[in-house]
Amino acid sequence: MKVSPLPPIDIDEDIRVSSTLPAHVYSDPAYFKIQQDRVFARSWQYAADADRVKAPGHVLPFTLLEGCLDEPLVITSDENAKLRCMSNVCTHRGALVVEGEAHLKTLRCRYHGRRFDLDGSFVGMPEMDDTANFPTAADCLPQLPLEKWGPLLFTSLSPAFDFNELMAPVNERVSWMPLDEFRRDAKTSRDYLINANWALYCDNYLEEFHIPYVHQGLSEQLDYSSYYTEKFALASLQMGIARPGEPVFDLPASHPDHGKRVAAFYFWLFPNLMLNFYPWGLSLNVVNPIGASRTRVSFVSYVWKESLREQGVGGDLHKVEMEDEEVVESVQRGVSSRLYDRGRFSARREVGTHHFHHMLARFMNEEQ
């Protein structure tokens, strides 16, 4: 990889003296390229709904972070229903191997007939009898790590950190829930296209400051004075404490937050994933960069208690998203100004945003 001519980004560890990310990080394609290689290719990404590939022989091709990484991958379930994730690029001439979701016994490239087992191992190919030193391990499909967590599957091209470390703080708070019983709700899952940089969307999600200014309805349900953020090595958690009378979790006595009126656990996982737990279930927010100033955000709902679906702070997620989308697009226009460079943090209300900026700068600065 070529060394970037861009200067390193300095985010002070002390939020009280730190400045925010430089404005050009949100719009310069050169910084976006750095993020593709050093952030997204090295982090864990949501791959698929686990229920889609339960049956033996099921194969599911997909593109990892379309518009950003654009990596063709395929998840397979072998005859024993063991799941694997691998490259979906034929090791002969680079054609896609699987071009549609199906149930198969082997994988066959339609370009020249090269075949692979469902574990990616090379099976055979016509007209190769006179090829020396063939086949080798390089003729098998490259394997990627695949992790199942509740109803979700995750993978990474080259993980810089352990998946269990990433999920540890989430498990501490929500492992008491029957996560494997959560079921995807297609009717309340949808995509949003936003004219803003992906990191601006994360900035907005991670700070508490804007809630009473942007989300009037939400601020009537949440106790803003009791709202706070916890930091972890690779994640953060915003604790949504409800006002009296609002729906809350019935937390077990052994839970670290037992006795609190918890309406929502808002988890952010580095760099671009939100796990929002409500008494009705989980709203997954996948933030997918598709350009330096264009982002697709996928809301994926997993319901646990259908009767609570439209109640409390998680009852009208579309309205909250529209409010966030307006302000994030406004900020994108603002940070593109020639007269704006950097801001400062509220040490009380922007703990999560500062944590994100510090981590993002560290990953972007590596190899410089």
C-alpha positions in Angstrom: 0.0 0.0 0.0 1.3 3.4 -0.9 2.0 5.8 2.0 -0.7 8.5 2.0 0.6 12.1 1.6 -2.2 13.3 3.9 -1.1 14.5 7.4 -2.0 12.4 10.4 -5.1 13.4 12.3 -4.7 14.5 15.9 -7.5 13.9 18.4 -6.4 14.5 22.0 -7.3 11.7 24.4 -8.5 14.4 26.8 -12.0 15.5 25.7 -11.6 18.8 27.6 -8.8 20.0 25.4 -9.5 18.1 22.2 -10.8 19.4 18.9 -13.1 17.5 16.6 -12.2 15.8 13.3 -10.9 18.3 10.7 -13.8 19.3 8.3 -12.1 17.8 5.2 -12.2 14.3 6.7 -16.0 14.4 5.9 -15.7 15.3 2.3 -12.2 14.6 0.8 -12.2 11.4 -1.3 -8.6 10.8 -0.3 -9.6 10.4 3.3 -12.5 8.1 2.3 -10.0 5.9 0.4 -7.9 5.6 3.6 -11.0 4.7 5.6 -11.9 1.9 3.1 -8.5 0.2 3.5 -7.6 1.0 7.2 -11.0 1.1 8.8 -13.7 -0.9 7.0 -11.5 -3.7 5.6 -10.1 -4.3 9.1 -13.3 -4.2 11.1 -16.3 -6.6 11.7 -19.3 -6.0 9.4 -22.8 -7.2 9.4 -23.1 -9.9 6.7 -26.6 -11.4 6.8 -29.5 -12.6 8.8 -28.7 -16.0 10.2 -32.1 -17.5 9.4 -31.5 -17.0 5.7 -28.9 -19.8 5.5 -30.1 -22.4 8.0 -30.8 -25.2 5.6 -28.0 -27.6 4.4 -27.0 -26.6 0.8 -28.2 -23.0 1.1 -25.8 -20.5 -0.6 -26.2 -16.7 -0.2 -24.0 -14.4 -2.3 -23.7 -10.8 -1.2 -21.5 -7.8 -1.5 -19.8 -6.6 1.6 -20.3 -2.9 2.1 -21.5 -2.1 -1.5 -20.2 1.2 -2.6 -17.3 1.1 -0.1 -15.5 -2.3 0.0 -17.5 -3.8 -2.8 -16.2 -7.2 -1.9 -18.1 -10.2 -3.5 -18.6 -12.9 -0.9 -20.8 -15.9 -0.4 -22.1 -17.6 2.8 -22.7 -21.4 2.5 -24.3 -24.0 4.6 -22.8 -27.5 4.1 -24.5 -30.8 4.5 -24.1 -30.6 8.2 -25.5 -27.0 8.3 -22.1 -25.6 9.2 -21.9 -22.0 8.0 -18.9 -20.5 6.2 -18.0 -17.2 4.5 -15.7 -17.1 1.5 -14.7 -15.2 -1.6 -17.3 -15.4 -4.4 -14.6 -14.8 -7.0 -13.4 -17.8 -9.1 -9.7 -18.6 -8.6 -9.3 -19.2 -12.3 -10.2 -16.0 -14.1 -12.1 -14.0 -11.5 -15.7 -14.5 -12.5 -18.4 -14.6 -9.8 -19.0 -18.1 -8.8 -22.5 -17.9 -7.2 -24.8 -15.4 -9.0 -28.0 -16.0 -7.1 -29.3 -17.4 -3.8 -29.9 -21.1 -4.2 -29.7 -24.6 -2.7 -26.7 -26.5 -4.2 -24.4 -29.5 -3.6 -21.3 -27.9 -5.1 -20.4 -24.5 -6.4 -19.7 -24.2 -10.2 -18.4 -21.2 -12.1 -20.4 -20.8 -15.3 -17.5 -19.2 -17.1 -15.2 -22.2 -17.5 -16.8 -24.9 -15.3 -14.4 -24.7 -12.3 -16.1 -26.5 -9.3 -15.8 -26.0 -5.5 -17.2 -27.8 -2.5 -19.4 -25.8 -0.1 -16.4 -25.4 2.1 -14.6 -23.6 -0.8 -12.2 -26.4 -1.5 -11.3 -27.0 -5.2 -13.0 -30.0 -6.8 -12.1 -29.9 -10.4 -12.0 -28.1 -13.8 -12.0 -29.3 -17.4 -9.1 -29.0 -19.8 -6.4 -28.6 -17.1 -4.7 -32.1 -17.4 -1.5 -30.7 -18.8 -1.2 -27.8 -16.3 1.9 -28.4 -14.0 1.7 -28.2 -10.2 -2.1 -28.1 -10.3 -4.2 -27.8 -8.2 -2.7 -26.0 -5.2 -4.2 -24.3 -2.1 -4.4 -21.2 -4.2 -7.1 -22.8 -6.3 -9.5 -23.0 -3.3 -11.8 -20.1 -2.5 -10.2 -17.8 0.2 -12.0 -18.2 3.6 -13.1 -15.4 5.8 -14.0 -15.5 9.5 -17.8 -15.8 10.2 -19.3 -15.2 13.6 -22.9 -15.7 14.6 -24.4 -13.5 17.3 -28.1 -14.0 18.1 -29.9 -13.6 14.8 -26.9 -11.8 13.1 -23.9 -13.0 11.1 -20.7 -11.0 11.0 -17.5 -11.2 8.9 -14.3 -9.2 8.2 -11.8 -9.1 5.4 -8.9 -8.7 7.8 -10.0 -8.1 11.4 -7.7 -5.9 13.5 -9.4 -7.0 16.7 -11.2 -10.0 18.1 -15.0 -10.3 17.6 -15.6 -11.5 21.2 -13.8 -8.4 22.5 -16.1 -6.2 20.3 -19.2 -7.9 21.6 -18.2 -8.3 25.3 -19.9 -5.1 26.6 -23.1 -5.9 24.6 -23.2 -9.4 26.1 -22.9 -8.0 29.6 -26.1 -6.0 29.1 -28.3 -8.1 26.9 -27.3 -11.7 27.2 -30.3 -12.3 29.5 -32.6 -11.7 26.4 -33.5 -14.7 24.2 -31.5 -13.4 21.3 -31.8 -16.5 19.2 -35.6 -16.1 19.3 -35.5 -12.6 17.8 -37.1 -12.7 14.4 -36.5 -10.2 11.5 -39.5 -8.0 10.8 -39.4 -7.1 7.1 -42.3 -4.7 7.2 -40.5 -2.4 9.6 -37.0 -2.8 8.1 -35.9 -0.2 5.4 -33.0 1.7 3.9 -32.3 5.4 4.0 -30.1 7.3 1.5 -28.5 10.3 3.1 -26.5 13.1 1.4 -23.8 13.1 4.1 -20.6 11.4 5.1 -21.0 8.2 7.1 -18.9 9.6 10.0 -21.3 12.6 10.4 -24.1 10.1 10.8 -22.2 8.3 13.5 -21.2 11.7 15.2 -24.9 12.6 15.4 -25.9 9.2 16.8 -23.2 9.2 19.4 -23.7 12.6 21.0 -26.5 13.3 23.6 -26.4 17.1 23.0 -29.0 17.3 20.2 -31.8 15.2 21.8 -33.8 18.1 23.3 -33.2 20.3 20.2 -33.9 17.9 17.4 -36.1 15.2 18.9 -38.9 16.8 20.8 -41.0 13.7 20.9 -38.1 11.6 22.1 -37.1 14.1 24.8 -40.6 13.9 26.2 -40.1 10.2 26.8 -36.4 10.2 27.9 -35.1 11.7 31.1 -32.4 13.8 29.5 -30.9 14.7 32.9 -30.3 11.0 33.5 -29.0 10.2 30.0 -25.4 9.2 29.9 -22.7 7.4 27.8 -20.3 4.6 28.8 -17.1 4.0 26.8 -15.5 0.6 26.0 -12.4 -0.3 24.1 -14.2 -0.8 20.8 -17.7 0.5 21.5 -19.9 2.8 23.5 -23.3 2.6 25.2 -25.8 5.4 25.6 -28.2 4.6 28.4 -31.7 5.8 27.6 -33.4 6.3 30.9 -37.2 6.8 30.7 -39.4 9.3 32.3 -42.0 7.9 34.7 -44.8 6.0 33.0 -42.9 5.1 29.8 -42.2 1.4 28.9 -39.0 0.1 30.3 -37.1 -3.2 30.5 -38.0 -5.7 33.2 -34.3 -6.3 34.1 -33.3 -9.4 36.1 -32.1 -8.8 39.7 -28.5 -9.7 38.7 -28.4 -7.1 35.9 -25.9 -4.3 36.4 -28.7 -1.7 35.7 -31.3 -3.4 37.8 -33.5 -0.7 39.4 -33.0 1.9 36.7 -35.8 2.9 34.3 -34.0 1.7 31.2 -36.0 2.4 28.0 -33.2 1.7 25.6 -29.6 0.4 25.4 -28.0 2.3 22.5 -24.8 0.4 21.5 -22.4 1.7 18.9 -19.8 -0.8 17.6 -16.7 0.6 15.9 -16.8 1.8 13.2 -20.3 1.8 11.7 -22.9 -0.4 13.5 -25.6 0.5 16.0 -27.5 -2.1 18.1 -30.5 -0.4 19.6 -32.3 -2.6 22.2 -35.8 -1.8 23.2 -38.4 -3.7 25.3 -39.8 -5.0 22.0 -36.5 -6.2 20.5 -33.6 -4.9 18.4 -33.2 -2.2 15.8 -30.0 -2.7 13.9 -28.6 0.3 12.1 -26.0 -0.6 9.4 -24.2 2.6 8.3 -22.9 1.8 4.8 -20.7 4.5 3.1 -21.3 4.8 -0.6 -19.0 7.8 -1.2 -17.3 10.6 0.6 -20.6 12.4 1.1 -23.2 9.8 0.5 -24.4 7.1 2.9 -26.9 4.3 3.0 -28.3 3.5 6.5 -30.2 0.2 6.8 -32.7 -0.2 9.7 -33.3 -3.9 10.3 -35.8 -4.8 13.0 -35.7 -8.0 15.1 -38.8 -8.4 17.2 -39.0 -10.2 20.5 -42.3 -8.9 22.0 -44.6 -7.9 19.2 -47.2 -6.3 21.6 -44.7 -3.6 22.6 -43.5 -2.8 19.0 -45.1 0.6 18.7 -44.6 1.7 22.3 -41.9 3.8 24.1 -38.8 5.4 22.7 -38.4 2.7 20.0 -42.0 3.1 18.8 -41.5 5.5 15.9 -38.0 5.1 14.6 -38.8 6.5 11.2 -39.8 9.9 12.7 -36.5 10.0 14.7 -34.5 9.1 11.6 -36.1 11.8 9.5 -35.2 14.4 12.2 -31.6 13.1 12.3 -31.4 13.0 8.5 -32.3 16.6 8.2 -29.7 17.8 10.6 -26.9 15.5 9.4 -27.4 16.7 5.8 -27.3 20.3 7.1 -24.0 19.6 8.9 -22.6 18.1 5.7 -23.2 21.4 3.9 -21.7 23.3 6.8 -18.5 21.3 7.2 -17.9 21.8 3.4 -17.5 25.5 4.1 -14.1 27.1 3.4 -14.6 29.0 6.6 -15.0 26.1 9.0 -12.3 23.8 10.2 -12.8 22.2 13.6 -15.0 22.5 16.7 -14.7 21.6 20.4 -16.5 18.9 22.5 -18.9 19.1 25.3 -17.2 17.1 28.0 -20.6 16.1 29.4 -22.6 15.4 26.3 -20.3 14.4 23.5 -18.3 11.6 25.2 -19.4 9.0 22.5 -18.5 11.3 19.6 -15.0 12.1 21.1 -14.4 8.4 21.6 -15.3 7.7 18.0 -13.1 10.5 16.7 -10.2 9.2 18.7 -10.6 5.6 17.5 -11.2 6.7 13.9 -8.1 8.9 13.9 -6.0 6.0 15.3 -7.0 3.6 12.6 -6.6 6.1 9.8 -3.2 7.1 11.1 -1.8 3.6 11.2 0.7 2.8 8.4 1.4 6.6 8.0 
